[in-house]
């Protein structure tokens, strides 16, 4: 999913963003029409436990998904150690 952003419509940092219970703020890279495309605050799940079984030599990671309306779900994946 791609997020289009108008800079003046969103808070500029996690300091000014309130998230619902069970979520926290992270700065998320986004697509914009006129660079520079600065990260914007997004609310993501506090779930940090990675449960994905990864092949030997890889570790599990959790990162926020791009979505149009916060809070956004997290995604799990495997990466080389």
Biopython code that builds the backbone (N, CA, C, O; Angstrom):
import numpy as np
from Bio.PDB.StructureBuilder import StructureBuilder

atoms = [
    (1, "UNK", "N", (0.840, -1.176, 0.000)),
    (1, "UNK", "CA", (0.000, 0.000, 0.000)),
    (1, "UNK", "C", (0.885, 1.240, 0.000)),
    (1, "UNK", "O", (1.954, 1.247, 0.610)),
    (2, "UNK", "N", (0.447, 2.258, -0.668)),
    (2, "UNK", "CA", (1.184, 3.518, -0.752)),
    (2, "UNK", "C", (0.382, 4.591, -0.036)),
    (2, "UNK", "O", (-0.841, 4.653, -0.163)),
    (3, "UNK", "N", (1.075, 5.433, 0.715)),
    (3, "UNK", "CA", (0.417, 6.521, 1.431)),
    (3, "UNK", "C", (0.802, 7.830, 0.776)),
    (3, "UNK", "O", (1.985, 8.165, 0.713)),
    (4, "UNK", "N", (-0.168, 8.569, 0.290)),
    (4, "UNK", "CA", (0.072, 9.904, -0.257)),
    (4, "UNK", "C", (-0.136, 10.897, 0.876)),
    (4, "UNK", "O", (-1.092, 10.774, 1.642)),
    (5, "UNK", "N", (0.750, 11.877, 0.986)),
    (5, "UNK", "CA", (0.719, 12.772, 2.134)),
    (5, "UNK", "C", (0.733, 14.225, 1.707)),
    (5, "UNK", "O", (1.485, 14.624, 0.817)),
    (6, "UNK", "N", (-0.109, 15.007, 2.357)),
    (6, "UNK", "CA", (-0.036, 16.460, 2.274)),
    (6, "UNK", "C", (0.569, 16.889, 3.594)),
    (6, "UNK", "O", (-0.051, 16.724, 4.645)),
    (7, "UNK", "N", (1.766, 17.436, 3.554)),
    (7, "UNK", "CA", (2.548, 17.701, 4.758)),
    (7, "UNK", "C", (1.804, 18.524, 5.794)),
    (7, "UNK", "O", (1.959, 18.277, 6.990)),
    (8, "UNK", "N", (0.998, 19.496, 5.376)),
    (8, "UNK", "CA", (0.343, 20.360, 6.346)),
    (8, "UNK", "C", (-0.848, 19.714, 7.042)),
    (8, "UNK", "O", (-1.419, 20.328, 7.944)),
    (9, "UNK", "N", (-1.244, 18.510, 6.665)),
    (9, "UNK", "CA", (-2.406, 17.873, 7.279)),
    (9, "UNK", "C", (-2.037, 16.903, 8.392)),
    (9, "UNK", "O", (-2.927, 16.420, 9.091)),
    (10, "UNK", "N", (-0.762, 16.602, 8.579)),
    (10, "UNK", "CA", (-0.349, 15.634, 9.576)),
    (10, "UNK", "C", (0.591, 16.263, 10.600)),
    (10, "UNK", "O", (1.323, 17.199, 10.278)),
    (11, "UNK", "N", (0.574, 15.749, 11.837)),
    (11, "UNK", "CA", (1.559, 16.219, 12.797)),
    (11, "UNK", "C", (2.958, 15.850, 12.307)),
    (11, "UNK", "O", (3.121, 14.894, 11.550)),
    (12, "UNK", "N", (3.956, 16.602, 12.737)),
    (12, "UNK", "CA", (5.295, 16.407, 12.221)),
    (12, "UNK", "C", (6.147, 15.439, 13.024)),
    (12, "UNK", "O", (7.219, 15.049, 12.562)),
    (13, "UNK", "N", (5.709, 15.042, 14.205)),
    (13, "UNK", "CA", (6.532, 14.143, 15.005)),
    (13, "UNK", "C", (5.658, 13.284, 15.913)),
    (13, "UNK", "O", (4.459, 13.518, 16.060)),
    (14, "UNK", "N", (6.287, 12.299, 16.507)),
    (14, "UNK", "CA", (5.578, 11.463, 17.471)),
    (14, "UNK", "C", (5.282, 12.236, 18.759)),
    (14, "UNK", "O", (4.429, 11.828, 19.548)),
    (15, "UNK", "N", (5.986, 13.349, 18.971)),
    (15, "UNK", "CA", (5.720, 14.177, 20.154)),
    (15, "UNK", "C", (4.312, 14.770, 20.126)),
    (15, "UNK", "O", (3.750, 15.071, 21.179)),
    (16, "UNK", "N", (3.741, 14.939, 18.938)),
    (16, "UNK", "CA", (2.419, 15.552, 18.809)),
    (16, "UNK", "C", (1.349, 14.551, 18.384)),
    (16, "UNK", "O", (0.233, 14.946, 18.046)),
    (17, "UNK", "N", (1.676, 13.261, 18.396)),
    (17, "UNK", "CA", (0.740, 12.224, 17.957)),
    (17, "UNK", "C", (0.300, 11.382, 19.138)),
    (17, "UNK", "O", (1.134, 10.877, 19.889)),
    (18, "UNK", "N", (-1.015, 11.227, 19.307)),
    (18, "UNK", "CA", (-1.552, 10.373, 20.362)),
    (18, "UNK", "C", (-2.035, 9.087, 19.721)),
    (18, "UNK", "O", (-2.758, 9.109, 18.725)),
    (19, "UNK", "N", (-1.635, 7.973, 20.295)),
    (19, "UNK", "CA", (-2.054, 6.666, 19.790)),
    (19, "UNK", "C", (-2.991, 6.009, 20.797)),
    (19, "UNK", "O", (-2.924, 6.290, 21.993)),
    (20, "UNK", "N", (-3.859, 5.138, 20.305)),
    (20, "UNK", "CA", (-4.786, 4.426, 21.183)),
    (20, "UNK", "C", (-4.031, 3.400, 22.021)),
    (20, "UNK", "O", (-2.878, 3.077, 21.735)),
    (21, "UNK", "N", (-4.698, 2.887, 23.064)),
    (21, "UNK", "CA", (-4.092, 1.873, 23.927)),
    (21, "UNK", "C", (-3.627, 0.692, 23.089)),
    (21, "UNK", "O", (-4.308, 0.277, 22.151)),
    (22, "UNK", "N", (-2.473, 0.159, 23.430)),
    (22, "UNK", "CA", (-1.934, -0.988, 22.708)),
    (22, "UNK", "C", (-1.158, -0.611, 21.467)),
    (22, "UNK", "O", (-0.734, -1.485, 20.711)),
    (23, "UNK", "N", (-0.965, 0.693, 21.244)),
    (23, "UNK", "CA", (-0.234, 1.165, 20.068)),
    (23, "UNK", "C", (0.784, 2.228, 20.485)),
    (23, "UNK", "O", (0.647, 2.856, 21.535)),
    (24, "UNK", "N", (1.795, 2.416, 19.656)),
    (24, "UNK", "CA", (2.779, 3.465, 19.898)),
    (24, "UNK", "C", (3.122, 4.132, 18.572)),
    (24, "UNK", "O", (2.807, 3.608, 17.504)),
    (25, "UNK", "N", (3.757, 5.267, 18.648)),
    (25, "UNK", "CA", (4.065, 6.052, 17.459)),
    (25, "UNK", "C", (5.459, 5.723, 16.926)),
    (25, "UNK", "O", (6.411, 5.585, 17.694)),
    (26, "UNK", "N", (5.565, 5.599, 15.607)),
    (26, "UNK", "CA", (6.852, 5.469, 14.916)),
    (26, "UNK", "C", (6.824, 6.417, 13.725)),
    (26, "UNK", "O", (5.760, 6.728, 13.190)),
    (27, "UNK", "N", (7.996, 6.867, 13.319)),
    (27, "UNK", "CA", (8.085, 7.710, 12.130)),
    (27, "UNK", "C", (8.180, 6.788, 10.915)),
    (27, "UNK", "O", (9.069, 5.940, 10.846)),
    (28, "UNK", "N", (7.261, 6.952, 9.956)),
    (28, "UNK", "CA", (7.135, 6.058, 8.809)),
    (28, "UNK", "C", (7.467, 6.796, 7.521)),
    (28, "UNK", "O", (6.973, 7.899, 7.285)),
    (29, "UNK", "N", (8.307, 6.183, 6.688)),
    (29, "UNK", "CA", (8.592, 6.732, 5.365)),
    (29, "UNK", "C", (7.323, 6.633, 4.519)),
    (29, "UNK", "O", (6.608, 5.635, 4.602)),
    (30, "UNK", "N", (7.035, 7.641, 3.715)),
    (30, "UNK", "CA", (5.828, 7.658, 2.891)),
    (30, "UNK", "C", (6.150, 8.136, 1.479)),
    (30, "UNK", "O", (7.210, 8.709, 1.228)),
    (31, "UNK", "N", (5.218, 7.892, 0.566)),
    (31, "UNK", "CA", (5.296, 8.423, -0.790)),
    (31, "UNK", "C", (4.654, 9.801, -0.781)),
    (31, "UNK", "O", (3.615, 9.998, -0.152)),
    (32, "UNK", "N", (5.261, 10.745, -1.468)),
    (32, "UNK", "CA", (4.649, 12.062, -1.572)),
    (32, "UNK", "C", (4.786, 12.561, -3.010)),
    (32, "UNK", "O", (5.582, 12.033, -3.786)),
    (33, "UNK", "N", (4.005, 13.579, -3.356)),
    (33, "UNK", "CA", (3.988, 14.085, -4.724)),
    (33, "UNK", "C", (5.123, 15.046, -5.014)),
    (33, "UNK", "O", (5.552, 15.161, -6.162)),
    (34, "UNK", "N", (5.618, 15.737, -4.003)),
    (34, "UNK", "CA", (6.673, 16.725, -4.213)),
    (34, "UNK", "C", (7.765, 16.552, -3.161)),
    (34, "UNK", "O", (7.611, 17.009, -2.028)),
    (35, "UNK", "N", (8.869, 15.894, -3.527)),
    (35, "UNK", "CA", (9.962, 15.709, -2.566)),
    (35, "UNK", "C", (10.424, 17.038, -2.007)),
    (35, "UNK", "O", (10.245, 18.061, -2.668)),
    (36, "UNK", "N", (11.014, 17.074, -0.811)),
    (36, "UNK", "CA", (11.442, 15.905, -0.038)),
    (36, "UNK", "C", (10.257, 15.215, 0.636)),
    (36, "UNK", "O", (9.312, 15.871, 1.073)),
    (37, "UNK", "N", (10.319, 13.910, 0.713)),
    (37, "UNK", "CA", (9.270, 13.094, 1.327)),
    (37, "UNK", "C", (9.703, 12.753, 2.743)),
    (37, "UNK", "O", (10.378, 11.748, 2.967)),
    (38, "UNK", "N", (9.322, 13.574, 3.680)),
    (38, "UNK", "CA", (9.719, 13.383, 5.073)),
    (38, "UNK", "C", (8.877, 12.308, 5.738)),
    (38, "UNK", "O", (7.706, 12.141, 5.395)),
    (39, "UNK", "N", (9.461, 11.568, 6.692)),
    (39, "UNK", "CA", (8.676, 10.570, 7.429)),
    (39, "UNK", "C", (7.543, 11.247, 8.200)),
    (39, "UNK", "O", (7.643, 12.412, 8.585)),
    (40, "UNK", "N", (6.478, 10.502, 8.415)),
    (40, "UNK", "CA", (5.334, 11.008, 9.161)),
    (40, "UNK", "C", (5.052, 10.070, 10.325)),
    (40, "UNK", "O", (5.376, 8.884, 10.251)),
    (41, "UNK", "N", (4.453, 10.579, 11.399)),
    (41, "UNK", "CA", (4.137, 9.719, 12.545)),
    (41, "UNK", "C", (2.975, 8.786, 12.225)),
    (41, "UNK", "O", (1.980, 9.194, 11.625)),
    (42, "UNK", "N", (3.116, 7.524, 12.635)),
    (42, "UNK", "CA", (2.072, 6.518, 12.445)),
    (42, "UNK", "C", (1.947, 5.729, 13.736)),
    (42, "UNK", "O", (2.946, 5.453, 14.400)),
    (43, "UNK", "N", (0.711, 5.364, 14.094)),
    (43, "UNK", "CA", (0.478, 4.524, 15.264)),
    (43, "UNK", "C", (0.521, 3.065, 14.835)),
    (43, "UNK", "O", (-0.152, 2.671, 13.883)),
    (44, "UNK", "N", (1.314, 2.266, 15.542)),
    (44, "UNK", "CA", (1.452, 0.844, 15.239)),
    (44, "UNK", "C", (1.245, 0.042, 16.517)),
    (44, "UNK", "O", (1.361, 0.570, 17.623)),
    (45, "UNK", "N", (0.944, -1.215, 16.351)),
    (45, "UNK", "CA", (0.694, -2.105, 17.482)),
    (45, "UNK", "C", (1.934, -2.238, 18.355)),
    (45, "UNK", "O", (3.060, -2.227, 17.858)),
    (46, "UNK", "N", (1.715, -2.363, 19.661)),
    (46, "UNK", "CA", (2.825, -2.587, 20.587)),
    (46, "UNK", "C", (3.366, -3.998, 20.494)),
    (46, "UNK", "O", (4.376, -4.317, 21.121)),
    (47, "UNK", "N", (2.706, -4.851, 19.718)),
    (47, "UNK", "CA", (3.149, -6.243, 19.585)),
    (47, "UNK", "C", (4.583, -6.260, 19.074)),
    (47, "UNK", "O", (4.864, -5.823, 17.958)),
    (48, "UNK", "N", (5.471, -6.764, 19.893)),
    (48, "UNK", "CA", (6.873, -6.814, 19.495)),
    (48, "UNK", "C", (7.395, -8.236, 19.421)),
    (48, "UNK", "O", (8.503, -8.473, 18.940)),
    (49, "UNK", "N", (6.595, -9.186, 19.900)),
    (49, "UNK", "CA", (7.034, -10.575, 19.867)),
    (49, "UNK", "C", (6.904, -11.106, 18.446)),
    (49, "UNK", "O", (5.812, -11.137, 17.878)),
    (50, "UNK", "N", (8.007, -11.512, 17.894)),
    (50, "UNK", "CA", (8.014, -12.062, 16.539)),
    (50, "UNK", "C", (7.817, -13.568, 16.656)),
    (50, "UNK", "O", (8.594, -14.255, 17.320)),
    (51, "UNK", "N", (6.783, -14.071, 16.012)),
    (51, "UNK", "CA", (6.438, -15.487, 16.123)),
    (51, "UNK", "C", (6.672, -16.253, 14.832)),
    (51, "UNK", "O", (6.369, -17.444, 14.759)),
    (52, "UNK", "N", (7.200, -15.600, 13.823)),
    (52, "UNK", "CA", (7.427, -16.243, 12.526)),
    (52, "UNK", "C", (8.619, -17.192, 12.603)),
    (52, "UNK", "O", (9.701, -16.775, 13.018)),
    (53, "UNK", "N", (8.449, -18.464, 12.212)),
    (53, "UNK", "CA", (9.599, -19.369, 12.212)),
    (53, "UNK", "C", (10.495, -19.032, 11.010)),
    (53, "UNK", "O", (10.035, -19.042, 9.868)),
    (54, "UNK", "N", (11.755, -18.737, 11.269)),
    (54, "UNK", "CA", (12.685, -18.355, 10.203)),
    (54, "UNK", "C", (13.703, -19.464, 9.965)),
    (54, "UNK", "O", (14.034, -20.217, 10.881)),
    (55, "UNK", "N", (14.202, -19.566, 8.722)),
    (55, "UNK", "CA", (15.230, -20.562, 8.417)),
    (55, "UNK", "C", (16.514, -20.294, 9.213)),
    (55, "UNK", "O", (16.736, -19.181, 9.691)),
    (56, "UNK", "N", (17.350, -21.320, 9.349)),
    (56, "UNK", "CA", (18.633, -21.182, 10.036)),
    (56, "UNK", "C", (19.444, -20.058, 9.390)),
    (56, "UNK", "O", (19.521, -19.972, 8.164)),
    (57, "UNK", "N", (20.043, -19.207, 10.205)),
    (57, "UNK", "CA", (20.840, -18.090, 9.702)),
    (57, "UNK", "C", (20.034, -16.824, 9.479)),
    (57, "UNK", "O", (20.574, -15.820, 9.014)),
    (58, "UNK", "N", (18.735, -16.857, 9.807)),
    (58, "UNK", "CA", (17.888, -15.677, 9.678)),
    (58, "UNK", "C", (17.200, -15.404, 11.009)),
    (58, "UNK", "O", (17.004, -16.310, 11.819)),
    (59, "UNK", "N", (16.838, -14.144, 11.222)),
    (59, "UNK", "CA", (16.109, -13.787, 12.440)),
    (59, "UNK", "C", (14.802, -13.111, 12.059)),
    (59, "UNK", "O", (14.663, -12.549, 10.973)),
    (60, "UNK", "N", (13.864, -13.178, 12.964)),
    (60, "UNK", "CA", (12.543, -12.595, 12.751)),
    (60, "UNK", "C", (12.562, -11.114, 13.107)),
    (60, "UNK", "O", (13.254, -10.711, 14.041)),
    (61, "UNK", "N", (11.804, -10.296, 12.366)),
    (61, "UNK", "CA", (11.672, -8.880, 12.689)),
    (61, "UNK", "C", (10.212, -8.475, 12.574)),
    (61, "UNK", "O", (9.435, -9.110, 11.862)),
    (62, "UNK", "N", (9.844, -7.404, 13.286)),
    (62, "UNK", "CA", (8.496, -6.848, 13.244)),
    (62, "UNK", "C", (8.631, -5.403, 12.796)),
    (62, "UNK", "O", (9.445, -4.655, 13.336)),
    (63, "UNK", "N", (7.823, -5.004, 11.796)),
    (63, "UNK", "CA", (7.834, -3.611, 11.344)),
    (63, "UNK", "C", (6.413, -3.188, 11.002)),
    (63, "UNK", "O", (5.572, -4.034, 10.698)),
    (64, "UNK", "N", (6.136, -1.880, 11.049)),
    (64, "UNK", "CA", (4.786, -1.411, 10.740)),
    (64, "UNK", "C", (4.472, -1.534, 9.257)),
    (64, "UNK", "O", (5.342, -1.337, 8.409)),
    (65, "UNK", "N", (3.232, -1.858, 8.955)),
    (65, "UNK", "CA", (2.737, -1.876, 7.580)),
    (65, "UNK", "C", (2.316, -0.463, 7.196)),
    (65, "UNK", "O", (1.897, 0.315, 8.052)),
    (66, "UNK", "N", (2.423, -0.134, 5.925)),
    (66, "UNK", "CA", (1.851, 1.134, 5.451)),
    (66, "UNK", "C", (0.343, 0.956, 5.348)),
    (66, "UNK", "O", (-0.131, -0.070, 4.860)),
    (67, "UNK", "N", (-0.402, 1.936, 5.800)),
    (67, "UNK", "CA", (-1.846, 1.898, 5.656)),
    (67, "UNK", "C", (-2.355, 3.327, 5.572)),
    (67, "UNK", "O", (-1.630, 4.269, 5.891)),
    (68, "UNK", "N", (-3.590, 3.488, 5.147)),
    (68, "UNK", "CA", (-4.144, 4.828, 4.953)),
    (68, "UNK", "C", (-4.603, 5.482, 6.236)),
    (68, "UNK", "O", (-4.618, 6.710, 6.331)),
    (69, "UNK", "N", (-4.980, 4.685, 7.229)),
    (69, "UNK", "CA", (-5.483, 5.260, 8.470)),
    (69, "UNK", "C", (-4.904, 4.502, 9.659)),
    (69, "UNK", "O", (-5.027, 3.280, 9.750)),
    (70, "UNK", "N", (-4.278, 5.235, 10.561)),
    (70, "UNK", "CA", (-3.699, 4.631, 11.764)),
    (70, "UNK", "C", (-4.818, 4.198, 12.701)),
    (70, "UNK", "O", (-5.901, 4.782, 12.656)),
    (71, "UNK", "N", (-4.599, 3.198, 13.545)),
    (71, "UNK", "CA", (-3.350, 2.481, 13.731)),
    (71, "UNK", "C", (-3.133, 1.440, 12.629)),
    (71, "UNK", "O", (-4.076, 0.800, 12.164)),
    (72, "UNK", "N", (-1.901, 1.292, 12.236)),
    (72, "UNK", "CA", (-1.538, 0.352, 11.176)),
    (72, "UNK", "C", (-1.063, -0.965, 11.788)),
    (72, "UNK", "O", (-0.433, -0.968, 12.846)),
    (73, "UNK", "N", (-1.362, -2.071, 11.131)),
    (73, "UNK", "CA", (-0.907, -3.356, 11.659)),
    (73, "UNK", "C", (0.603, -3.508, 11.482)),
    (73, "UNK", "O", (1.217, -2.803, 10.682)),
    (74, "UNK", "N", (1.189, -4.429, 12.233)),
    (74, "UNK", "CA", (2.604, -4.742, 12.080)),
    (74, "UNK", "C", (2.740, -5.954, 11.179)),
    (74, "UNK", "O", (1.813, -6.752, 11.041)),
    (75, "UNK", "N", (3.908, -6.081, 10.568)),
    (75, "UNK", "CA", (4.188, -7.220, 9.703)),
    (75, "UNK", "C", (5.446, -7.892, 10.213)),
    (75, "UNK", "O", (6.359, -7.222, 10.695)),
    (76, "UNK", "N", (5.500, -9.212, 10.110)),
    (76, "UNK", "CA", (6.669, -9.962, 10.496)),
    (76, "UNK", "C", (7.376, -10.467, 9.261)),
    (76, "UNK", "O", (6.745, -10.722, 8.235)),
    (77, "UNK", "N", (8.689, -10.611, 9.356)),
    (77, "UNK", "CA", (9.474, -11.134, 8.251)),
    (77, "UNK", "C", (10.769, -11.736, 8.756)),
    (77, "UNK", "O", (11.091, -11.635, 9.940)),
    (78, "UNK", "N", (11.511, -12.362, 7.858)),
    (78, "UNK", "CA", (12.808, -12.952, 8.188)),
    (78, "UNK", "C", (13.891, -12.189, 7.444)),
    (78, "UNK", "O", (13.681, -11.735, 6.319)),
    (79, "UNK", "N", (15.058, -12.049, 8.080)),
    (79, "UNK", "CA", (16.178, -11.388, 7.449)),
    (79, "UNK", "C", (17.471, -12.102, 7.827)),
    (79, "UNK", "O", (17.550, -12.745, 8.874)),
    (80, "UNK", "N", (18.483, -11.986, 6.967)),
    (80, "UNK", "CA", (19.790, -12.585, 7.236)),
    (80, "UNK", "C", (20.399, -12.005, 8.497)),
    (80, "UNK", "O", (20.286, -10.804, 8.742)),
    (81, "UNK", "N", (21.031, -12.824, 9.286)),
    (81, "UNK", "CA", (21.693, -12.347, 10.514)),
    (81, "UNK", "C", (23.035, -11.753, 10.137)),
    (81, "UNK", "O", (23.771, -11.287, 11.007)),
]
sb = StructureBuilder()
sb.init_structure("model")
sb.init_model(0)
sb.init_chain("A")
sb.init_seg("    ")
for serial, (resi, resn, name, xyz) in enumerate(atoms, 1):
    if name == "N":
        sb.init_residue(resn, " ", resi, " ")
    sb.init_atom(name, np.array(xyz, "f"), 0.0, 1.0, " ", f" {name:<3s}", serial, name[0])
structure = sb.get_structure()
